[in-house]
Amino acid sequence: MRHRRQRLLPKVRTPVPGPRSKALIKQLRETECAEVTFFSESFPVVWQRGQGCLIQDADRNWYLDFAASFGALPLGHCWPAIVRTIRRQAGKLVHGMGDVHPSQAKIAAARELLKRLPLEDGRVIFASTGAEAVEIALKTALLATGRKGLLAFEGAYHGMTLGALRATWRKEFREPFVESPARFATYGEVDEVERALATGDYGAVLFEPIQGRGGIRVPPSGWDKQLRALCDRHGALLIADEVFCGMGRTGRWFDCDCAHVYCVGKALGGGLPLSACVGGVETMAAWGESTGEARHTSTFLGHPLACTIALTVFNEIERLHLLERASTLGDAMRKELESMPGAKAVRGKGLMIGVEIEGGAERGWKVVVDCLQKGLILIQAGAGDVIEITPPLILQDSQAEAGLAILRRALAASP
């Protein structure tokens, strides 16, 4: 997987952030809504170039990206096959009319996605973001069951649009936008779910097979199958939000194999906005047949450029055996992380790893900043006390070693 002239390791040349980043951040503060991007003396840096698992900032410092841009880049930045696909498709067809005149790319992407999902006979609705895929899934549940009740789980994150916000656990995200949130049960348990479904008020149970933003929380083995049995018994739909953990990150194409409906995104588009809600043919039949006006559509539905890149993502993950790679490298990284100072717990599957650290959110932030200074990009999860590690699936052994060495020093140095 190594390519000639490709940089593999980080190199920091200036203070972080450097003078060019600081100047550009000043421009951003004069133009962007102040709520969007957090600024401090030590954060952030401004990106200008990506290459594999590395990012170059405006001051020409190179960083290892252990976040894969929120998990959206299974093949890293500017992967050659992705670049070739963009150039080729951009010369043929960039935009389409997804629900009127479909593109060949949309049709091919739907077929390839269905081959990899654990559904006997599925149907796809494409979208642009993970949150939109969740919105479509919630609409599907309402159409299929006639019930408005929604059951989600403590710690959940499903997006920032109004419907998805109902099922997002953190109050600071929901308020003041949502007046009637979902009912939240304890993640990984079934008793509360059974009691709620027994009321007959709930049409959907929405869950993450592994909670991402909630702190890389892994439920007990078989929990998803217990949820499916309860949903079948009480006439509800089980919706698996695999936006983060799907598309190979855990060492499997999808971590759950028993949901009625799947939400897919992030890595699906290889860096371009593409998502999908996919359900069994009987479940999706609740939408009915189009009479000329789709009841859920969007301008960029089945975007030809993004769908063509999805085909490349499928092919490259299989060509490079990245499912196996995610599993074996993830096991090795978790073993190394367990020996680090201040690591209370290490959890995850494949290359979706969380390190719960001593000292809470304040120390978590200090570790993230210290790592950035040394050339490693990380983010916090959970209550801020979890360091999230979700690198591109193409991560090299030498890069994993370099990144973990930076993290080890930061954990040892941070009081």
C-alpha positions in Angstrom: 0.0 0.0 0.0 3.0 2.3 0.1 3.4 4.6 -2.9 6.5 6.3 -4.2 7.3 9.7 -2.8 4.4 9.4 -0.3 5.2 10.9 3.1 4.4 8.4 5.9 5.3 10.1 9.2 4.4 13.5 10.8 6.8 16.4 10.8 6.1 19.7 12.7 8.2 22.7 11.6 6.6 25.6 13.4 4.8 26.3 16.7 1.2 24.9 16.5 -0.8 26.7 15.3 1.7 28.5 13.1 1.5 32.1 11.8 -0.2 31.2 8.6 -2.9 29.2 10.4 -3.4 32.0 12.9 -3.9 34.6 10.1 -6.4 32.4 8.3 -8.3 31.7 11.5 -8.6 35.4 12.0 -10.3 35.6 8.6 -12.6 32.8 9.5 -13.7 34.5 12.7 -14.6 37.5 10.6 -16.9 35.5 8.3 -18.3 32.3 10.0 -20.9 32.1 12.6 -19.1 32.2 16.0 -20.9 29.0 17.2 -19.4 26.7 14.5 -15.6 26.5 15.1 -13.9 26.6 18.4 -10.8 28.8 18.7 -8.0 29.1 21.4 -4.4 30.0 21.4 -3.4 26.4 20.8 -6.3 25.2 18.5 -7.1 24.6 15.6 -4.8 24.4 12.6 -5.9 25.2 9.1 -5.6 22.3 6.6 -4.3 22.8 3.1 -3.4 19.3 1.8 -4.0 15.7 2.5 -2.0 12.6 1.6 -2.9 9.1 2.7 -3.1 9.2 6.5 -1.4 12.6 6.7 -2.6 16.2 6.7 -0.5 19.3 5.9 -1.5 22.6 7.5 -1.1 26.1 6.1 2.3 26.3 7.7 3.5 23.1 6.0 3.4 21.0 9.2 2.4 17.4 8.6 0.1 15.5 11.0 -1.1 11.9 11.3 -4.9 11.9 11.0 -6.1 9.4 13.7 -9.6 10.6 13.2 -10.0 9.9 9.4 -12.0 13.2 9.3 -14.7 11.9 11.6 -14.4 8.4 10.1 -15.3 9.5 6.6 -12.0 8.5 4.9 -11.4 4.7 4.9 -8.9 5.2 2.2 -7.3 8.3 3.7 -6.8 11.6 2.0 -6.4 11.8 -1.8 -6.1 8.1 -2.3 -4.9 7.6 -5.9 -7.9 5.5 -7.0 -10.3 8.1 -5.5 -8.5 10.9 -7.3 -8.6 9.0 -10.6 -12.3 8.3 -10.2 -13.1 12.0 -9.5 -11.2 13.1 -12.6 -12.8 10.6 -14.8 -16.3 11.1 -13.6 -16.0 14.9 -13.5 -15.4 14.8 -17.2 -18.6 12.7 -17.8 -21.3 13.6 -15.4 -21.1 15.5 -12.1 -24.7 16.2 -11.1 -28.0 14.5 -12.0 -31.7 14.5 -11.3 -31.8 11.6 -8.8 -35.5 11.0 -8.5 -36.4 12.0 -12.1 -33.7 10.7 -14.5 -31.4 8.4 -12.6 -27.7 8.1 -13.4 -25.9 4.8 -14.1 -23.7 5.6 -11.1 -26.7 5.7 -8.7 -28.0 2.3 -10.0 -24.6 0.7 -9.7 -23.9 2.1 -6.2 -27.3 0.8 -5.0 -26.6 -2.7 -6.3 -23.1 -2.8 -4.8 -24.3 -1.5 -1.4 -27.0 -4.1 -1.2 -24.5 -6.9 -1.9 -22.7 -6.0 1.3 -25.6 -5.4 3.6 -27.1 -8.3 5.6 -30.6 -8.0 4.0 -32.1 -10.8 1.9 -33.8 -8.4 -0.4 -33.2 -4.7 0.2 -34.2 -1.3 -1.1 -32.2 1.9 -1.0 -33.0 5.6 -0.6 -29.8 7.7 -1.1 -29.1 10.9 0.7 -26.2 13.2 1.5 -25.5 13.0 5.3 -25.8 10.5 8.1 -28.5 12.6 9.8 -30.6 12.6 6.6 -30.3 8.8 6.4 -31.6 8.7 10.0 -34.5 11.0 9.1 -35.5 8.7 6.3 -35.3 5.7 8.6 -37.6 7.4 11.1 -40.0 8.3 8.4 -39.9 4.7 7.2 -40.8 3.5 10.7 -43.7 5.9 11.0 -45.1 4.8 7.6 -44.6 1.1 8.4 -46.0 1.1 11.9 -48.2 4.1 12.2 -46.6 4.9 15.6 -44.8 8.1 16.4 -43.0 6.8 19.5 -39.2 6.6 19.2 -37.0 4.6 21.6 -33.2 5.5 21.6 -30.4 5.0 24.1 -28.4 7.0 26.6 -25.2 8.3 25.0 -26.6 8.2 21.5 -25.6 10.5 18.7 -27.6 10.4 15.5 -27.1 13.9 14.0 -28.2 17.5 14.2 -31.3 17.7 12.0 -34.6 18.0 13.9 -35.8 14.4 13.6 -32.3 12.9 14.4 -32.0 15.4 17.3 -34.9 13.7 19.0 -32.8 10.6 19.4 -29.5 12.4 20.3 -28.7 12.1 24.0 -26.9 15.3 24.8 -29.2 18.0 26.0 -27.0 20.8 24.9 -27.5 19.6 21.3 -31.3 19.1 21.6 -32.3 22.2 23.5 -33.9 24.6 22.5 -34.7 22.8 19.2 -36.6 19.7 20.3 -39.7 19.8 22.5 -40.5 16.1 22.6 -37.3 14.0 22.6 -37.2 10.2 22.2 -37.5 8.0 25.2 -34.0 6.9 26.2 -33.1 3.5 27.6 -29.9 2.2 29.0 -27.4 1.3 26.3 -26.7 -2.5 26.2 -29.8 -3.5 28.3 -33.2 -4.9 27.2 -35.5 -4.7 30.2 -36.4 -1.0 29.7 -36.8 -1.6 25.9 -39.3 -4.4 26.6 -41.3 -2.4 29.0 -41.5 0.5 26.5 -42.4 -1.6 23.5 -45.1 -3.4 25.5 -47.1 -0.1 25.7 -47.7 -0.3 22.0 -46.6 3.4 21.6 -43.3 2.9 19.9 -42.7 2.3 16.2 -38.9 2.4 16.1 -35.9 1.4 18.2 -32.9 3.4 16.9 -29.4 2.2 18.1 -25.7 2.3 17.2 -24.1 -1.1 17.1 -21.1 0.7 18.7 -21.6 4.2 20.1 -19.2 6.5 18.5 -19.5 10.0 19.9 -20.9 8.5 23.0 -17.4 7.2 23.9 -16.8 4.1 21.7 -19.1 2.0 23.8 -19.5 -1.7 22.8 -22.7 -3.4 24.0 -22.8 -7.1 25.2 -22.6 -9.7 22.4 -26.0 -10.6 21.0 -27.7 -7.5 22.3 -28.8 -6.5 18.8 -30.5 -9.8 18.3 -32.4 -9.4 21.5 -33.5 -6.0 20.3 -34.7 -7.5 17.0 -36.7 -10.2 18.8 -38.4 -7.6 21.0 -39.2 -5.4 17.9 -40.6 -8.4 16.1 -42.7 -9.3 19.1 -44.2 -5.8 19.4 -44.4 -4.7 15.8 -41.6 -2.1 15.9 -38.7 -1.5 13.5 -35.1 -2.0 14.6 -33.0 0.7 13.0 -29.2 0.3 13.0 -27.3 3.5 12.7 -24.1 2.3 11.1 -23.1 5.7 9.8 -19.9 5.6 11.9 -19.2 1.9 12.6 -20.2 0.6 9.1 -18.3 0.2 5.9 -15.5 -1.9 7.3 -14.3 0.1 10.3 -14.9 -2.8 12.8 -13.5 -5.4 10.5 -16.8 -6.3 8.9 -18.8 -4.4 6.3 -21.5 -3.9 8.9 -21.4 -4.7 12.6 -25.1 -5.6 13.0 -26.6 -8.4 11.0 -30.2 -8.4 12.1 -31.8 -4.9 11.7 -34.9 -4.1 9.7 -33.4 -0.8 8.5 -29.8 0.4 8.2 -28.4 4.0 8.1 -25.1 4.2 6.2 -22.9 7.2 5.6 -19.4 8.7 6.3 -17.1 6.2 4.7 -19.6 5.3 2.0 -18.7 8.4 0.0 -15.0 8.2 0.6 -14.8 11.9 1.5 -17.8 13.1 -0.5 -21.3 13.6 1.0 -23.2 10.4 0.5 -25.5 8.4 2.7 -28.3 5.9 2.5 -31.2 4.4 4.3 -31.7 0.8 3.4 -34.4 -1.6 4.5 -35.9 -4.9 3.5 -38.2 -4.9 0.5 -41.4 -5.4 2.6 -40.3 -2.7 5.1 -39.6 -0.1 2.4 -42.8 -1.0 0.6 -44.5 1.2 3.2 -43.4 4.2 1.1 -45.6 3.0 -1.8 -44.9 3.6 -5.5 -43.9 6.9 -6.9 -46.7 8.8 -8.7 -44.4 11.5 -9.9 -43.5 13.2 -6.6 -41.2 11.3 -4.2 -42.2 11.8 -0.5 -38.6 12.0 0.4 -36.1 13.4 -2.0 -33.4 16.0 -2.3 -31.5 17.9 -5.0 -28.4 15.8 -4.6 -30.1 12.4 -4.2 -27.9 9.7 -5.8 -25.3 12.2 -6.8 -23.4 10.7 -9.7 -19.9 11.8 -8.6 -20.4 10.6 -5.0 -22.0 7.3 -6.1 -19.0 6.6 -8.5 -16.6 7.1 -5.6 -18.7 4.7 -3.5 -18.0 2.1 -6.1 -14.3 2.8 -5.8 -14.5 2.6 -2.0 -16.1 -0.9 -2.2 -13.5 -2.1 -4.7 -10.5 -0.7 -2.9 -11.5 -2.1 0.5 -11.8 -5.5 -1.0 -8.7 -5.3 -3.3 -6.6 -4.2 -0.3 -8.2 -6.7 2.2 -8.9 -3.8 4.5 -11.6 -5.6 6.5 -8.9 -8.1 7.7 -6.5 -5.2 8.1 -8.9 -3.2 10.3 -9.4 -6.3 12.5 -5.7 -7.3 13.0 -4.3 -3.8 13.3 -7.1 -2.8 15.7 -6.3 -5.8 17.9 -2.6 -4.9 18.0 -3.3 -1.2 18.7 -5.7 -2.0 21.6 -3.1 -4.2 23.2 -0.6 -1.4 23.0 -3.0 1.1 24.3 -3.9 -1.0 27.4 -0.3 -0.6 28.6 -0.3 3.1 28.5 -0.2 5.3 31.6 -3.5 6.8 32.6 -5.6 4.5 30.4 -8.5 3.4 32.6 -10.2 1.3 29.8 -9.6 0.5 26.2 -12.6 -0.6 24.1 -13.8 -1.0 20.5 -13.7 -3.2 17.5 -11.3 -3.1 14.6 -10.1 0.5 13.9 -12.9 2.0 16.0 -11.1 2.4 19.4 -11.8 4.5 22.5 -9.3 5.1 25.4 -11.0 6.2 28.6 -8.4 8.2 30.5 -8.0 9.3 34.1 -8.6 13.0 34.8 -11.8 13.6 33.0 -12.6 16.0 30.1 -10.0 18.6 31.1 -7.2 16.1 30.9 -8.7 14.7 27.7 -8.5 18.1 26.1 -4.9 18.6 27.2 -3.9 15.2 25.7 -5.6 16.2 22.4 -3.7 19.5 22.3 -0.4 18.0 23.3 -0.7 15.4 20.6 -1.5 18.1 18.0 1.7 19.9 19.0 3.6 16.8 18.2 1.8 16.0 14.9 -1.1 13.7 15.8 -4.8 14.6 15.2 -7.2 13.1 17.7 -10.6 14.1 19.1 -12.5 13.5 22.4 -15.6 11.4 22.8 -18.0 10.5 25.5 -17.9 13.1 28.3 -14.6 14.3 27.0 -12.7 11.6 29.0 -12.4 9.3 26.0 -9.7 9.6 23.3 -11.2 8.5 20.0 -9.0 6.6 17.6 -10.5 6.0 14.2 -7.7 6.2 11.6 -8.0 5.5 7.9 -8.1 1.7 7.2 -4.9 2.1 5.1 -2.9 3.0 8.2 0.6 1.6 8.0 2.3 -0.2 10.8 5.0 2.5 11.1 2.3 5.2 11.3 0.4 3.3 14.0 3.6 3.0 16.0 4.5 6.7 15.5 1.0 7.8 16.5 0.8 5.6 19.5 4.2 6.8 20.7 3.0 10.4 20.5 -0.1 9.5 22.5 1.9 7.5 25.1 4.2 10.6 25.7 1.2 12.9 26.0 -0.5 10.6 28.5 2.6 10.3 30.5 3.2 14.1 30.5 -0.3 15.2 31.2 -1.0 15.5 34.9 
